[in-house]
Amino acid sequence: MARFSYGGQAVIEGVMMRGPASWAVAVRRPDETVVVDRHPRAAAVHRYAWLRLPVLRGVAVLWEALVLGVAALTYSARQAAGDDVKLGRLELAGTVLLAVALAVTLFLALPALMAHLAQGFVRGGLAQNLVEGLVRLLVFLAYVVVIGWFPDIRRVQAYHGAEHKVINAFEAGAELEVSTVRTFSTFHPRCGTSFVFLVLVVSIFVFSLVDHRVLWWRLASRLVLLPVVAGLAFELVRLSNDFYHTPWGRLVAAPGRFLQGLTTREPDDGQIEVALVALRSVLEGGGETRVR
């Protein structure tokens, strides 16, 4: 059986947690009750042995994270809006498509275009990919800083911190109570923020293997090779987590730790409580319920 690492993500006024056989999302509604929705779903790496192979397992985990992330965000948006606000499927689908289009434009197309325009000044595939990677990193940093100015995003970042604290406490074998969880760090080596940074670094070297002189091929190759880049970055995240106690592991995790300082905030007790509800639901089982 493949080793499974519990984890999740912050959503709107809540947290989604993922276990080996199920996932659950807990959301605080406007009336201050906490509603939790759990769904049985075995991880793909447990269902198919071939998906446990290095690199492939990263692609599988990333795809499932995207699918479950969208589902969790959709559920949280409806619950956080309350009974007085009705969000239709078309509205939610449009929001997701807009977010995907924005991500592709900002983090793939724009850096590739900037590097292509720099061909007259920067020679060689590796040098141009360094330019492209630097632009991509700067765009990502600017994006994270700018969205952090919005109060709603700051609340999501606090739930992100709550998710990390709960997972850290769980992995340490500590008591899963708010007072105990609060003492743990908001940093976690397996965070998606650290993963994104490693994707940016790995992409510089992988994209250097592709002909960069034709713009349309430069753009298309980024999309085609993205699963490969993601799979390799996933392996680096696993290694840095397994060897975090070593100087090498801490070195690999250091940039991600810095970025997590921008994407997480100290949660309040209520936010930690919601994260705990999500994890307990995954550990204990159950369908949709109101906690209180």
WOCORSUL-V139619 format. One record per pair of residues at least 6 apart in sequence whose ideal C-beta (glycine too) atoms are under 7 Angstrom apart, sorted by sequence separation. I is the first residue (numbers start at 1). J is the second residue. D is the distance in whole Angstrom. If there is no record, write none. Layout:
I & J & D
I & J & D
//
This chain:
17 & 23 & 7
28 & 34 & 5
29 & 35 & 6
45 & 51 & 5
50 & 56 & 7
51 & 57 & 6
81 & 87 & 6
122 & 128 & 5
147 & 153 & 5
148 & 154 & 7
170 & 176 & 7
174 & 180 & 5
211 & 217 & 6
212 & 218 & 5
243 & 249 & 4
244 & 250 & 6
8 & 15 & 6
9 & 16 & 5
16 & 23 & 7
17 & 24 & 6
44 & 51 & 5
45 & 52 & 5
169 & 176 & 6
8 & 16 & 5
26 & 34 & 6
27 & 35 & 6
8 & 17 & 4
16 & 25 & 4
51 & 60 & 4
78 & 87 & 5
119 & 128 & 7
122 & 131 & 6
148 & 157 & 7
240 & 249 & 5
244 & 253 & 6
8 & 18 & 5
26 & 36 & 4
77 & 87 & 6
118 & 128 & 7
6 & 17 & 7
7 & 18 & 6
14 & 25 & 6
15 & 26 & 6
169 & 180 & 6
210 & 221 & 4
6 & 18 & 7
14 & 26 & 5
24 & 36 & 6
25 & 37 & 6
45 & 57 & 5
169 & 181 & 5
240 & 252 & 4
6 & 19 & 6
14 & 27 & 4
24 & 37 & 7
115 & 128 & 5
118 & 131 & 5
240 & 253 & 5
11 & 25 & 6
13 & 27 & 5
14 & 28 & 6
24 & 38 & 4
115 & 129 & 7
207 & 221 & 7
277 & 291 & 6
13 & 28 & 5
45 & 60 & 6
77 & 92 & 7
166 & 181 & 6
169 & 184 & 5
207 & 222 & 7
210 & 225 & 7
4 & 20 & 4
11 & 27 & 7
22 & 38 & 6
23 & 39 & 6
44 & 60 & 5
115 & 131 & 5
165 & 181 & 5
168 & 184 & 4
236 & 252 & 6
22 & 39 & 6
115 & 132 & 4
165 & 182 & 7
168 & 185 & 6
22 & 40 & 5
23 & 41 & 6
74 & 92 & 5
114 & 132 & 7
207 & 225 & 7
21 & 40 & 6
22 & 41 & 6
165 & 184 & 5
206 & 225 & 6
44 & 64 & 6
112 & 132 & 6
115 & 135 & 7
168 & 188 & 6
21 & 42 & 5
43 & 64 & 7
111 & 132 & 5
114 & 135 & 5
165 & 186 & 6
167 & 188 & 6
20 & 42 & 7
164 & 186 & 5
206 & 228 & 6
20 & 43 & 6
164 & 187 & 7
206 & 229 & 5
111 & 135 & 4
164 & 188 & 4
111 & 136 & 4
161 & 186 & 4
20 & 46 & 6
70 & 96 & 6
203 & 229 & 5
164 & 191 & 7
202 & 229 & 5
111 & 139 & 6
107 & 136 & 6
110 & 139 & 6
199 & 229 & 6
202 & 232 & 5
199 & 230 & 6
202 & 233 & 5
107 & 139 & 6
106 & 139 & 6
107 & 140 & 6
199 & 233 & 4
198 & 233 & 4
106 & 143 & 6
37 & 75 & 6
195 & 233 & 6
198 & 236 & 5
4 & 43 & 6
195 & 234 & 7
198 & 237 & 6
195 & 237 & 5
2 & 45 & 5
194 & 237 & 6
2 & 46 & 6
35 & 79 & 6
1 & 46 & 7
23 & 68 & 5
25 & 72 & 4
190 & 237 & 6
27 & 76 & 5
2 & 52 & 5
18 & 68 & 7
25 & 75 & 5
29 & 79 & 5
25 & 76 & 6
29 & 80 & 7
189 & 240 & 6
190 & 241 & 5
16 & 68 & 7
27 & 79 & 4
30 & 82 & 4
189 & 241 & 4
27 & 80 & 6
29 & 82 & 6
189 & 244 & 5
16 & 72 & 4
140 & 196 & 7
197 & 255 & 5
194 & 253 & 6
197 & 256 & 5
9 & 69 & 6
140 & 200 & 7
11 & 72 & 5
12 & 73 & 7
11 & 73 & 5
14 & 76 & 5
194 & 256 & 3
197 & 259 & 6
9 & 72 & 7
13 & 76 & 6
137 & 200 & 5
193 & 256 & 6
12 & 76 & 4
136 & 200 & 6
189 & 253 & 5
11 & 76 & 4
12 & 77 & 5
191 & 256 & 6
194 & 259 & 7
193 & 259 & 5
194 & 260 & 7
13 & 80 & 4
133 & 200 & 6
193 & 260 & 5
12 & 80 & 5
191 & 260 & 6
133 & 203 & 6
187 & 257 & 6
193 & 263 & 5
133 & 204 & 4
187 & 260 & 5
130 & 204 & 6
129 & 204 & 5
129 & 207 & 5
186 & 264 & 4
129 & 208 & 5
186 & 266 & 7
126 & 208 & 5
125 & 208 & 5
128 & 212 & 6
125 & 212 & 5
182 & 272 & 6
178 & 269 & 5
181 & 272 & 5
178 & 272 & 5
178 & 273 & 6
181 & 276 & 7
178 & 276 & 7
116 & 215 & 5
164 & 264 & 6
176 & 276 & 6
116 & 218 & 6
165 & 267 & 7
160 & 263 & 6
161 & 264 & 4
176 & 279 & 7
160 & 264 & 5
161 & 265 & 5
176 & 280 & 7
161 & 266 & 6
162 & 267 & 4
112 & 218 & 5
157 & 263 & 6
161 & 267 & 5
166 & 272 & 7
112 & 219 & 5
157 & 264 & 6
158 & 265 & 4
165 & 272 & 6
157 & 265 & 4
158 & 266 & 7
159 & 267 & 7
158 & 267 & 4
162 & 271 & 4
166 & 275 & 4
170 & 279 & 6
109 & 219 & 6
112 & 222 & 6
162 & 272 & 5
166 & 276 & 6
154 & 265 & 6
159 & 271 & 5
162 & 274 & 7
163 & 275 & 5
158 & 271 & 5
162 & 275 & 4
166 & 279 & 5
108 & 222 & 5
148 & 262 & 6
108 & 223 & 7
159 & 275 & 7
145 & 262 & 7
144 & 262 & 5
144 & 263 & 6
12 & 156 & 7
15 & 159 & 5
14 & 159 & 6
10 & 156 & 5
15 & 162 & 6
15 & 163 & 5
10 & 159 & 4
10 & 160 & 4
10 & 163 & 6
9 & 163 & 7
8 & 163 & 5
7 & 167 & 6
6 & 167 & 6
6 & 170 & 6
59 & 227 & 5
62 & 230 & 5
59 & 230 & 6
58 & 230 & 6
59 & 231 & 5
62 & 234 & 7
58 & 231 & 4
61 & 234 & 6
56 & 231 & 6
58 & 233 & 7
55 & 231 & 4
58 & 234 & 3
55 & 232 & 6
58 & 235 & 6
55 & 235 & 6
54 & 235 & 6
7 & 190 & 6
9 & 192 & 7
5 & 190 & 6
34 & 274 & 6
36 & 277 & 5
28 & 270 & 7
36 & 278 & 6
34 & 277 & 5
38 & 281 & 5
38 & 282 & 7
36 & 281 & 5
28 & 274 & 5
38 & 285 & 7
26 & 274 & 5
38 & 286 & 5
38 & 287 & 6
26 & 277 & 4
37 & 288 & 4
26 & 278 & 4
36 & 288 & 7
25 & 278 & 6
35 & 288 & 7
36 & 289 & 6
24 & 278 & 5
26 & 281 & 7
35 & 290 & 5
36 & 291 & 6
24 & 281 & 4
33 & 290 & 5
34 & 291 & 4
24 & 282 & 5
33 & 291 & 7
34 & 292 & 6
15 & 274 & 6
23 & 282 & 7
33 & 292 & 6
14 & 274 & 5
15 & 275 & 4
22 & 282 & 6
17 & 278 & 4
16 & 278 & 6
17 & 279 & 5
15 & 278 & 5
19 & 282 & 4
18 & 282 & 7
19 & 283 & 7
17 & 282 & 5
8 & 278 & 7
//
